[in-house]
């Protein structure tokens, strides 16, 4: 069997789908994308196709190393996202060819279903109590909210009080037993994070995510030591080597690699194993489409340290189309009582409606994340 072609489609609301085809008719799907840079990743995928066409798709580890090591310049969000989607598609193809789900190829499942969480409150968090109650009524036992809107590097304590009040509202709405993830989204700089992390402790967060931007993670030793709840990060780390250094530092309790950004299943397995060696939990980042979610669940299935899975059904970014729209069988990613069964179909366990993909690709997208400014006109972290 030889790879013959890589095809890509930009589809609403902000995703890029990839299909790898072969001379024997077997194929695989992946989702190589960086939010807001779909066209750039798409170009990288087609550049990398020079290393793939004519090759045996079953040699996944060899092809991964070729894509990563054959280029002198390595890593980063664009290249690793392109490799991620290709890797997903190769695993999907291999599973389809052998008639088994990917998790069977990775040693077999350690769980039957995965605990899931959902989002509430939007980019500038509001009405979090009402939104949280609605999610609990749907069966979720955990949810995530943005902690703050934009913050200056040194801001007023009023902003801290407002953030704490929103979390208090959410906790009051759902009671003590529902998990609350609070995403700082890299918006909170060190001087404000010192105060805000401490003030949130009475509300027992399930975790605080990206307590500072990834380039400032070394400061956690100084500002977050002794906290009584977990800290999480990883969506903007792209290789096992970045996670190695993070884990060695000992300040993170949950790693959140995004399997459409970090090199796919092949690299995700290595990151998960590194985390396990440090007794750190795994919770893959996934505010993306159905292929990223299916990929994440296949990894969750085989990783004992995976404890919860993000998903983006109904998230505020999904305008025009939602996660399940592109599936032939929408029940493959159905969430019931806050859990999703590990997909058991061949490959990633989902079937993409290619005709619908073709139709929606005619609409496409040019999604960009919001650009925020402070009152003085300077750029704020989104």
Protein Blocks (a to p, Z undefined) as FASTA:
>chain_A
ZZfbdcdddddfkbccdddddfkopacddddddehilmmmmmmmmmmmmmmgopafklmm
lmmmmmmmmpmbggjjklmmmmmmmmmmmmmmmmmmnopafklmnnpaabfbdcddddeh
ijbdghklmmmmmmmmnopabdcddfbdcddfbdcfklmmmmmmmmmmmmmmnojmbccd
ddeklmacfklmmmmmmmmmmnopabdchkbafklmmmmmmmmgoiabdcdehjlccbfk
lmmmmmmnopafbdcddfklnopjmlmmmmmmmmmmnopacddddfbcfklmmmmmmmmm
mmmkbcbdcdfehiaklghiafklmpmblmlmcceehiacddfbehjlpacdfklmmmmm
mnopaddcdddddfkopacdZZ
